[in-house]
Amino acid sequence: MTRRIGRHYWLAVALVVPSSLISPAQAQLSQPGTAPARGPDLPREVREGADPQGNAPIVPDAQFNAALPPLSGDINAPLEPMSTMRDTQPAATAIPTPQTATPQTGTPLPASATAQPLATGDTIAPVGPEDPQLAQPLTPLNSFDSTPLQTAADVQGDRAPDIRYDMEVKGLAELKLDDEFRSLSALREGKGKASNATQVSARAREDEQLAVRLMKSLGYYDATAVSSLQREDQGEGQAGRLKVTLTATPGRLYRLSSVTVNAAPTTPPDLVRNNLPIKVGDPIEAARIEGAEANVSLVLPQRGYPFVKVGERDILLEDQGPEPVGAYTLPVDTGPRSAFGQLTTTGDKVFDLGHLNVFPRFEEGQLYDSRLTDDLRNALVATGLFNGVAVEPKRTGRMNPDGTEAIDLQVTQTKGPARTLSGEGGYSTGQGVRLQGSFTNRNAFKPEGAIIASVIAGTQEQGLSGTFRRSNAGRRDRTFQVIASASHQNYDAFDAFIGTVAFRWSYDSTPIWQKKFTYAFGGELTGTNESVYDFTLGERRRGTYGIAAIPAQAVFDQSDDLLNPTRGYRLKLNLSPETSVRGAVRPYARTMIEGTFYYPAMTSLVIAGRARAGAIFGIERDDLAPSRRYYGGGGGSVRGYGFQRLGPFDPQGNPVGGRSLNEFSLEARYRFGNFGIVPFVDAGNSYTSTLPTGKDLRFGAGIGGRFYTNFGPLRVDVATPLNPRPGDGKVALYISIGQAF
């Protein structure tokens, strides 16, 4: 037998034949309850044109066809009146009526049923008068008593008891369909309760159809499923539970006998077939077939065919051979091979075409790639200035010299709000609570000229700042900033009032486009008044410093994620030539190098490590402003120790910082769902010398919890020092957003 899978419809036509043209033998063969004979199983007399009793021959084909009324070819023509059909229908040849067969079993028929048949030429007596009751109008619906029937339980105010049932499924576990079936099962959704057995039976029939659909989805197109209900015996006087057993029989597995793709020639050749990952011998599995077709729709727009259309598949099943097979055919309209043209825009415009052309990562004439179109849209969305934005390829009819058609991208803009309020907060031992809020107008100076006002309120830090930021300044992801800030910082190491004016150019990574190489550079003028311990006088006193700096940073990133990396590594180098003015000009340089790595030990476990070293050249420690020195300890350094508590101390027990630093960290990041556990160990210290010595390392260890969100993990770490010094706390707590490194 041959069947098709696809969008094909079968039409069954019933032909009404006048009873006068049916011979007695034919009538006997069509009696209810009698299985019709087929082909060579028919009696010889019937095959040769006579009935088994030897009566008159069966009506010949010519006579049968001549008796049929003429058919019109117009299917919309009105039906002919019955009178016309009687007038135009040819008279039927009378056929002798055979003897009525006497039933062999059952109750004798009434006299009217056993009467002799009419002889040829006899007429039927007229029908008696119509029953007068049939002519009476119907009773109005509102006159009926619609009160529901009451059971004995209802009269007594009791609720009729539910029927309880159990279910057992056979035959699906072997196909690994048991879990999917149970998640969709009507019986399982009923939770073992129903109002009556009829409801249980209806749910079982639904589950039969579900089981057949699931088996067919794997390629078992002859699958069947039957259910049975049986009441379990629970003893005399107790209502037994129903047990529903559903037995699934998959039958034979159908496989592909051929794979045919009907498509125009492509460049490179066989582009469609090579990206349709199915082959002869594969099971005709719904998910496999649909996934293969989706791959064609995905890959071809990435290879220069943005207007590809995958048609309706046709699978012709054949079950007569030694193995059931199916011939697969897929029509594909590839459309023209295309290259990028120009940008056009419409809608409520946020950016003009000049600024829109900053965002694409492709050149005009480059072969079309839908991934670059999606990247353009994502970059526009990331500006935060749109309620909606769409980027669609449009045909132009312009042909390039290489034979591709130039495709313009139409950007449809819908303006969104430009102003936002944001906040963040954290806590760490030694640093206390730190809260920051900011107001941003992202498009105060078009295009993308933002004004940002921030305020910091903390137990040990307070401050105000204003920033002008130009995003995508002449180049995508390049940012120019001018910053002015004033703050008060009161820590164990120093108490400082700091004012800063700075500018900064940067080329940054974003979650949309994580770059392998990024950089930043700028200029900074800082004036600060700080408390500093004078070792000559043996006391703390305040000092004023003027600092000019040219900070620069370079990052080489080979990790797989900007916010939560799980594999790869990063290298970062900071260099800041500076001049400190305090009575005399003292030039120096601050440097820092840092490396991190991420190794996926298993699917849910990542081993992460970090090493960092810093050095300050060209100046003595005591000539440096305390806020420019290196300190160790804290949530981003060596956990278990207070903020800035690692390094040299003054005689009063307060840290004074150093000119060099080294730090090491190792974490095991185990994740389950949106949560994680991170045991860790850290080590490090700061030193008076220019270069870190690696001696007197301080170790801390602890465990942390992670809650993963779409903007990064929320981090809570608890740590303890392993080789503490006098005055170090036993436990330190750190709460922040983002991984430690």
C-alpha positions in Angstrom: 0.0 0.0 0.0 1.2 3.5 -0.8 0.6 6.5 1.4 1.7 10.1 1.4 2.8 12.4 4.2 2.4 16.1 3.5 -0.3 18.4 2.5 -2.4 16.0 0.5 -6.1 15.4 0.7 -8.1 12.3 -0.2 -11.7 12.5 -1.6 -14.1 9.6 -1.1 -17.0 9.6 -3.6 -20.2 7.6 -2.9 -22.2 6.6 -6.0 -25.9 6.1 -5.6 -27.3 3.3 -7.8 -31.0 2.8 -8.5 -32.2 -0.3 -6.7 -33.8 -1.5 -9.9 -30.3 -2.1 -11.3 -29.1 -4.3 -8.4 -29.5 -8.0 -9.0 -30.6 -10.4 -6.2 -27.1 -11.8 -6.2 -25.6 -8.4 -5.7 -28.2 -7.6 -3.0 -27.3 -10.8 -1.2 -23.6 -10.0 -1.3 -24.2 -6.6 0.3 -26.3 -7.8 3.2 -25.2 -6.4 6.6 -23.0 -8.6 8.6 -21.7 -10.4 5.4 -18.1 -9.9 4.5 -17.9 -9.0 0.8 -16.0 -11.4 -1.3 -13.1 -10.0 -3.3 -11.2 -11.0 -6.5 -10.7 -14.8 -6.8 -12.8 -15.4 -3.6 -16.0 -14.7 -5.5 -18.1 -17.7 -6.5 -17.4 -18.9 -10.0 -21.0 -18.1 -11.0 -20.7 -14.5 -9.9 -17.4 -14.0 -11.7 -19.0 -15.4 -14.9 -22.0 -13.2 -14.7 -24.7 -15.3 -13.0 -25.8 -15.5 -9.4 -25.1 -18.6 -7.3 -28.8 -19.8 -7.6 -28.6 -19.9 -11.4 -31.1 -17.1 -11.9 -30.9 -14.4 -14.6 -27.5 -13.0 -15.3 -26.2 -10.0 -13.4 -26.9 -6.7 -15.3 -24.2 -6.2 -17.9 -21.9 -3.2 -17.7 -23.4 -1.6 -20.8 -26.9 -1.8 -19.5 -25.8 -0.5 -16.1 -24.0 2.5 -17.6 -26.9 3.3 -19.8 -29.3 3.4 -16.8 -27.2 6.1 -15.0 -28.5 9.6 -15.3 -26.4 12.1 -17.2 -23.9 14.1 -15.1 -23.1 17.7 -15.6 -19.5 18.9 -15.7 -20.4 22.1 -13.8 -20.1 21.4 -10.1 -21.8 24.8 -9.3 -24.9 24.0 -11.4 -28.2 23.7 -9.4 -29.6 20.3 -8.8 -32.3 19.1 -11.2 -35.9 18.6 -9.8 -36.8 15.1 -9.0 -39.6 15.2 -11.6 -37.1 15.9 -14.3 -35.0 13.0 -13.2 -38.0 10.7 -13.3 -38.9 11.9 -16.8 -35.4 11.5 -18.2 -34.4 8.3 -16.5 -34.7 5.3 -18.8 -37.0 2.5 -17.8 -35.3 -0.3 -15.9 -35.5 -3.8 -17.2 -37.6 -6.0 -14.9 -35.6 -8.6 -13.2 -37.2 -11.7 -11.8 -37.3 -11.7 -8.0 -35.7 -14.7 -6.4 -37.2 -16.7 -3.6 -36.8 -15.0 -0.2 -34.2 -16.7 1.9 -35.5 -18.0 5.2 -33.5 -17.0 8.2 -31.7 -19.8 9.8 -31.5 -18.3 13.3 -33.4 -15.7 15.3 -37.0 -14.8 15.9 -39.4 -15.3 13.0 -40.0 -12.1 11.1 -43.5 -10.4 11.3 -46.0 -11.2 8.6 -45.3 -7.9 6.9 -41.6 -8.8 6.6 -42.2 -12.3 5.3 -44.9 -11.4 2.7 -44.3 -12.4 -0.9 -42.6 -9.8 -3.1 -44.5 -7.8 -5.6 -44.8 -9.4 -9.0 -43.7 -7.7 -12.1 -46.0 -4.9 -13.0 -47.6 -4.7 -9.6 -48.0 -1.3 -8.0 -47.5 -0.2 -4.4 -50.6 0.8 -2.4 -50.9 4.5 -1.6 -49.5 5.7 1.7 -52.1 6.3 4.4 -53.0 9.7 5.8 -50.4 11.6 7.7 -50.5 11.4 11.5 -52.0 14.7 12.7 -49.6 14.8 15.6 -46.7 15.3 13.1 -48.3 18.5 11.8 -48.5 20.1 15.3 -46.0 22.9 16.2 -43.0 22.0 18.4 -43.3 22.7 22.1 -41.4 25.9 23.1 -38.0 25.2 24.8 -38.8 27.4 27.7 -41.8 25.2 28.6 -39.5 22.3 29.4 -38.5 21.5 33.0 -34.7 22.0 33.0 -34.2 21.0 36.6 -31.3 18.4 36.7 -32.1 14.9 37.8 -31.2 14.2 41.4 -29.5 11.2 42.7 -30.0 9.8 46.2 -26.7 11.4 47.2 -27.9 14.8 46.0 -31.1 14.6 48.0 -29.2 13.9 51.1 -26.8 16.7 50.4 -23.8 14.4 49.7 -21.5 14.7 46.8 -21.3 11.7 44.5 -18.0 9.9 45.0 -15.3 10.3 42.4 -14.0 7.2 40.6 -10.4 6.5 41.3 -8.1 5.0 38.8 -4.5 3.9 38.1 -2.8 3.9 34.8 -0.1 1.7 33.2 1.5 2.3 29.9 3.2 -0.4 27.9 5.4 -0.1 24.8 6.5 3.5 25.0 9.4 3.3 27.4 11.4 1.2 24.8 11.0 4.1 22.4 12.0 6.7 25.1 8.6 8.3 24.8 7.3 7.5 28.2 8.2 10.9 29.8 6.8 12.9 26.9 3.6 10.8 26.9 3.1 11.4 30.6 3.6 15.1 30.3 0.7 15.3 27.7 -1.5 12.5 29.0 -5.2 13.3 29.7 -5.3 10.4 32.2 -2.3 11.7 34.1 -3.7 15.3 34.0 -6.8 13.9 35.7 -4.6 12.9 38.7 -6.3 9.5 39.1 -9.8 10.9 39.7 -12.9 11.1 37.4 -16.6 11.7 37.8 -17.5 8.3 36.2 -16.2 5.5 34.1 -17.3 7.1 30.9 -15.0 10.1 31.6 -12.1 7.7 32.3 -12.8 5.9 29.0 -12.8 9.2 27.1 -9.5 10.1 28.6 -8.1 6.7 27.6 -9.2 7.2 24.0 -7.5 10.6 24.0 -4.3 8.9 25.2 -4.6 6.2 22.6 -4.5 9.0 19.9 -1.6 10.7 21.7 0.5 7.5 21.8 -0.1 6.9 18.1 1.0 10.5 17.3 4.1 10.2 19.3 5.1 6.9 17.7 4.4 8.2 14.2 6.6 11.2 15.0 9.5 8.7 15.4 8.8 7.0 12.0 6.4 4.2 13.1 3.6 5.0 10.7 1.8 1.7 11.3 1.6 2.3 15.1 -1.5 1.3 17.1 -2.6 1.8 20.7 -5.4 0.2 22.6 -6.6 0.8 26.1 -8.5 -1.4 28.5 -10.4 -0.7 31.8 -10.6 -3.2 34.5 -11.9 -2.8 38.0 -9.6 -4.0 40.7 -11.1 -6.2 43.5 -10.7 -4.6 46.9 -12.9 -6.9 48.9 -16.6 -7.1 49.6 -18.4 -3.9 50.2 -15.6 -1.7 49.0 -15.6 0.2 45.7 -12.7 -1.0 43.6 -10.3 1.3 41.7 -10.2 1.2 37.9 -7.0 0.2 36.3 -6.4 1.6 32.8 -3.8 -0.2 30.7 -2.7 1.4 27.5 -0.7 -0.9 25.2 1.2 0.8 22.4 2.5 -1.3 19.4 4.8 0.7 17.1 5.1 -1.7 14.2 7.9 -1.4 11.7 10.1 1.7 11.4 10.0 3.6 8.2 13.3 4.9 6.7 14.1 7.2 3.9 14.6 5.4 0.5 15.6 8.6 -1.4 16.1 12.3 -0.7 15.3 14.7 -3.6 15.7 18.5 -3.5 14.0 20.5 -6.3 15.9 23.8 -6.3 17.5 26.2 -8.8 21.3 26.0 -9.2 23.2 27.7 -6.4 26.7 29.0 -5.8 28.5 26.9 -4.5 26.7 24.0 -6.2 24.5 21.7 -4.1 24.3 24.4 -1.3 20.8 23.3 -0.4 21.4 19.6 -0.4 24.7 19.9 1.6 22.8 21.8 4.3 19.9 19.4 4.5 21.3 17.0 7.1 19.3 13.9 6.3 20.3 10.9 4.2 19.0 7.6 2.8 18.5 5.1 5.6 17.6 7.7 8.3 14.3 7.1 10.2 11.4 9.3 9.0 11.4 11.1 12.3 9.4 14.3 12.5 11.9 16.2 14.6 14.8 15.1 12.4 13.0 16.1 9.2 11.8 19.5 10.5 15.2 20.2 12.0 16.9 19.5 8.6 14.5 21.8 6.8 14.9 24.5 9.4 18.7 24.3 8.9 18.2 25.1 5.2 16.1 28.1 6.2 18.9 29.2 8.6 22.0 28.6 6.6 21.1 29.8 3.1 20.4 33.4 4.3 23.9 33.2 5.9 25.4 32.2 2.5 23.9 34.9 0.3 20.3 33.9 -0.2 18.1 36.1 2.1 14.8 35.3 0.3 14.9 31.5 0.4 11.6 29.8 0.9 11.3 26.1 1.8 8.2 24.5 0.3 6.0 21.7 1.6 7.7 18.4 1.8 6.3 15.3 0.2 7.0 11.8 1.6 5.6 8.8 -0.3 5.4 5.8 2.0 5.7 2.3 0.7 5.1 -0.7 2.9 5.1 -3.6 0.4 8.8 -4.3 0.2 10.9 -6.2 2.7 11.4 -2.9 4.7 8.9 0.0 4.9 10.4 3.1 3.3 9.5 6.6 2.2 10.6 8.7 -0.7 11.3 12.3 0.4 11.0 15.3 -1.9 11.5 19.0 -0.9 10.9 22.0 -3.1 13.1 25.0 -2.3 12.9 28.5 -3.9 16.3 30.0 -3.2 15.6 33.4 -4.6 18.5 35.6 -6.0 22.0 35.4 -4.7 22.5 38.8 -3.0 25.1 41.2 -1.6 24.7 44.0 0.9 23.6 47.4 -0.6 22.7 50.5 1.3 20.8 51.4 4.4 17.4 53.1 4.2 15.3 54.2 7.2 11.7 54.9 8.0 9.4 55.3 11.0 9.9 57.6 14.1 13.5 58.4 13.5 16.0 58.3 16.4 19.1 58.3 14.2 19.7 59.7 10.8 21.4 57.7 8.0 24.8 59.2 8.9 24.8 57.7 12.4 23.1 54.5 11.3 26.0 53.8 9.0 28.3 53.7 12.1 26.8 50.4 13.2 27.1 47.8 10.3 30.0 45.4 10.5 29.8 44.8 6.7 30.8 46.7 3.6 28.6 47.5 0.6 29.0 44.7 -2.0 29.9 42.1 0.6 28.0 38.8 0.2 24.8 38.9 2.2 24.9 37.2 5.7 21.8 37.2 7.9 24.0 37.1 11.0 25.4 40.5 10.2 21.9 41.8 9.7 20.9 40.5 13.1 24.0 42.0 14.6 23.1 45.4 13.2 19.6 45.1 14.8 21.1 44.0 18.1 23.5 46.9 18.2 20.7 49.4 17.6 18.6 47.8 20.4 21.6 48.0 22.8 21.6 51.8 22.5 18.4 51.7 24.7 16.8 54.4 22.6 14.2 52.4 20.8 10.8 50.9 21.7 11.2 48.8 18.6 13.6 48.5 15.7 13.4 46.2 12.6 16.0 45.6 9.9 14.7 43.9 6.8 16.4 43.1 3.4 14.6 44.7 0.4 15.2 43.7 -3.3 16.3 46.5 -5.5 16.9 44.9 -8.9 20.4 46.4 -9.1 22.9 43.9 -10.3 26.5 43.8 -9.2 29.4 42.9 -11.6 29.7 39.5 -9.9 26.1 38.6 -10.7 24.7 39.2 -7.2 21.7 41.5 -6.6 22.3 44.5 -4.4 20.0 44.2 -1.3 19.2 47.3 0.7 18.5 47.0 4.4 15.4 49.0 5.6 15.7 50.1 9.2 12.3 50.8 10.8 12.7 52.9 13.9 10.3 53.4 16.8 11.5 55.9 19.4 11.7 54.9 23.0 12.4 56.7 26.3 15.9 58.2 26.7 15.9 58.8 30.4 16.6 56.1 33.0 17.2 55.8 36.7 19.5 53.1 38.0 21.0 51.9 41.3 23.4 49.4 42.7 24.7 48.4 46.0 27.1 46.1 47.9 28.7 45.2 51.2 32.1 44.0 52.2 34.1 43.7 55.4 36.3 46.8 55.8 34.5 48.7 53.0 31.1 48.7 54.6 27.9 49.4 52.7 28.2 51.2 49.4 25.1 52.4 47.5 25.1 54.2 44.1 22.3 55.8 42.2 22.4 57.5 38.8 20.2 59.5 36.4 21.0 59.2 32.6 19.7 61.0 29.6 21.2 58.9 26.8 20.3 61.2 24.0 20.6 64.7 25.5 23.1 65.7 22.7 22.1 63.8 19.5 23.2 61.3 18.5 23.9 59.3 21.6 25.3 62.1 23.7 24.5 61.2 27.2 24.5 63.2 30.5 24.9 61.1 33.6 24.6 62.3 37.2 25.6 59.9 40.0 25.6 59.9 43.7 27.4 57.6 46.1 26.2 57.0 49.6 28.1 54.6 51.8 29.4 54.1 55.3 32.9 54.9 54.2 32.5 56.6 50.9 30.4 59.5 49.7 30.6 61.3 46.4 29.0 63.1 43.4 29.9 62.9 39.7 28.8 64.2 36.4 29.7 62.6 33.0 29.3 63.4 29.4 29.4 60.3 27.3 29.3 60.0 23.5 28.6 56.4 22.5 29.6 55.0 19.1 31.6 58.1 18.5 32.5 57.8 14.9 33.0 54.1 15.2 30.9 51.3 16.7 31.6 50.6 20.4 34.0 53.5 20.6 33.2 55.8 23.5 34.4 59.3 24.5 33.8 60.5 28.1 34.4 63.6 30.1 34.1 63.1 33.9 34.1 65.5 36.8 33.8 64.0 40.3 34.2 64.9 44.0 34.3 62.3 46.8 35.2 61.6 50.4 36.8 58.3 51.2 37.4 57.3 54.8 39.2 53.9 55.2 41.7 52.5 57.6 44.5 53.3 55.1 43.6 57.0 54.6 41.0 59.7 54.9 40.8 61.7 51.6 38.9 64.4 49.9 39.4 63.9 46.1 38.4 66.0 43.1 39.0 64.7 39.6 38.6 65.9 36.0 39.3 63.4 33.3 38.6 62.4 29.7 38.8 58.9 28.2 38.6 57.2 24.8 37.8 53.6 24.8 37.0 50.7 22.4 35.0 48.3 24.5 33.5 44.8 24.4 29.8 44.4 24.7 27.6 41.4 25.4 26.5 41.6 21.7 30.0 41.9 20.3 32.7 40.6 22.6 36.0 41.6 21.0 39.4 39.9 21.2 41.2 43.1 21.7 40.0 46.3 23.4 41.8 49.4 24.6 41.3 52.6 26.6 43.4 55.8 27.1 42.9 59.3 28.4 44.0 62.1 30.7 43.4 62.9 34.3 43.9 65.8 36.7 43.4 65.0 40.4 43.6 67.2 43.5 43.4 65.4 46.8 43.8 66.2 50.5 44.6 63.1 52.5 45.7 62.0 55.9 49.1 60.3 55.8 51.4 58.8 58.4 54.7 60.6 58.6 57.3 58.1 59.7 59.8 60.9 60.4 57.4 62.7 62.8 55.8 59.4 64.0 52.2 60.7 63.5 49.5 61.2 61.0 49.0 64.5 59.3 47.1 65.8 56.3 48.8 66.5 53.0 47.7 68.0 49.6 48.7 66.4 46.3 48.3 67.4 42.7 48.4 64.5 40.2 48.5 64.5 36.4 48.1 61.1 34.7 47.8 59.5 31.3 46.2 56.1 32.0 46.1 53.5 29.3 44.7 49.9 29.2 44.9 47.0 26.7 42.9 43.7 27.0 43.3 40.6 25.0 40.2 38.4 25.6 39.8 34.8 24.5 37.0 33.9 26.9 33.5 32.7 25.8 31.4 35.2 27.8 31.9 38.8 28.9 29.9 38.5 32.2 30.2 34.8 33.2 33.0 33.1 31.3 33.3 29.3 31.4 36.2 28.7 29.1 39.2 30.6 27.6 41.5 33.2 29.1 42.1 37.0 29.4 45.2 39.1 29.6 45.1 42.7 30.8 47.8 45.4 31.0 47.4 48.8 32.7 50.0 51.5 32.4 49.7 55.0 33.8 52.5 57.5 33.6 51.9 60.1 36.3 53.3 63.2 38.0 52.8 64.0 41.6 53.1 67.6 42.6 53.7 68.3 46.3 56.4 70.9 46.7 58.3 69.3 43.8 57.4 67.5 40.6 57.9 63.7 40.9 57.2 61.7 37.7 56.5 58.0 38.1 54.7 55.1 36.5 52.0 52.8 37.9 51.7 49.4 36.2 49.5 46.3 36.6 49.4 43.0 34.7 46.6 40.4 35.2 45.8 37.1 33.7 42.7 34.9 34.2 41.8 31.4 32.9 38.6 29.4 32.8 38.5 25.6 32.3 35.2 23.6 32.0 36.0 20.4 34.0 32.5 19.2 33.3 29.2 20.6 32.1 28.3 22.1 35.5 31.8 22.7 36.9 34.3 25.5 35.9 37.8 25.8 37.3 38.8 29.5 37.3 42.1 31.1 38.3 43.7 34.5 38.4 47.2 35.9 38.9 47.9 39.7 39.2 51.0 41.7 39.8 51.6 45.4 40.1 54.5 47.8 40.5 55.2 51.5 40.8 58.4 52.8 39.4 60.3 56.1 39.9 59.1 57.3 43.3 59.4 56.5 47.0 56.3 55.2 48.7 56.1 58.1 51.2 56.1 60.6 48.3 53.0 58.9 46.8 49.5 60.0 47.8 48.1 57.2 49.9 45.1 56.9 47.5 47.6 56.0 44.6 49.4 53.2 46.5 48.7 49.5 46.2 46.8 47.6 48.9 45.7 44.0 49.2 42.6 42.4 50.8 38.9 42.6 50.1 36.3 41.1 47.8 38.2 41.7 44.6 41.6 40.8 46.1 42.4 38.3 48.9 39.1 37.3 50.5 39.1 36.6 54.3 41.0 39.9 55.0 39.4 43.4 55.3 39.5 45.9 52.5 43.0 47.3 52.0 44.2 45.5 55.1 47.1 43.5 53.5 50.5 45.1 53.3 52.8 47.3 55.5 51.3 48.9 58.7 52.2 52.0 60.6 53.0 51.8 64.3 49.3 52.5 65.1 48.2 49.4 63.2 46.8 51.1 60.2 47.8 50.0 56.6 50.0 52.4 54.7 50.1 50.6 51.4 53.1 49.7 49.2 54.7 50.1 45.7 54.0 46.5 44.6 51.4 43.8 44.8 50.8 40.2 43.9 47.6 38.2 44.2 46.5 34.6 43.3 43.0 33.1 43.3 41.5 29.7 42.4 37.8 28.9 42.3 35.6 25.8 41.5 32.4 27.2 40.2 29.6 24.6 40.4 26.3 25.5 38.9 22.9 23.8 39.2 20.1 25.7 37.5 20.1 29.3 38.4 22.1 28.7 41.5 25.8 27.9 42.2 28.3 27.0 44.9 31.9 28.3 44.7 34.6 27.1 47.0 37.8 29.3 46.7 41.2 30.0 48.0 43.1 33.3 47.6 46.7 34.4 48.3 48.6 37.7 48.1 50.2 40.7 49.8 51.5 44.2 49.0 55.1 45.3 49.5 57.2 48.4 50.1 59.7 47.4 47.4 59.3 48.4 43.7 58.7 44.8 42.6 56.7 42.1 44.5 58.8 39.6 46.3 56.4 36.8 46.7 57.3 36.4 50.4 54.9 36.6 53.4 51.9 35.6 51.3 48.6 35.7 53.2 46.1 33.0 52.4 42.3 33.1 52.7 39.7 30.5 51.9 35.9 30.3 51.9 32.8 29.4 50.0 30.3 31.5 48.0 26.8 31.3 46.7 25.7 32.5 43.2 22.3 33.4 41.9 22.5 33.7 38.1 20.5 36.5 36.4 20.3 37.8 32.9 22.6 40.7 33.9 25.2 38.6 35.6 25.5 36.5 38.8 24.7 37.9 42.3 27.6 36.9 44.5 27.7 36.3 48.2 31.1 35.1 49.6 32.1 34.1 53.1 35.8 33.7 53.8 38.3 33.3 56.6 42.1 34.1 56.8 44.2 30.9 57.0 47.3 32.6 58.4 46.0 35.7 60.1 47.9 38.4 61.8 47.0 40.1 65.1 44.0 42.2 64.5 42.6 40.3 61.5 39.0 39.2 61.7 38.0 35.6 61.7 35.2 35.9 59.1 34.7 38.3 56.2 31.5 38.7 54.1 31.3 40.1 50.6 28.1 40.8 48.6 28.2 42.2 45.0 27.1 41.6 41.4 29.4 39.7 39.1 32.1 37.0 39.5 35.1 37.9 41.6 37.1 37.8 38.3 
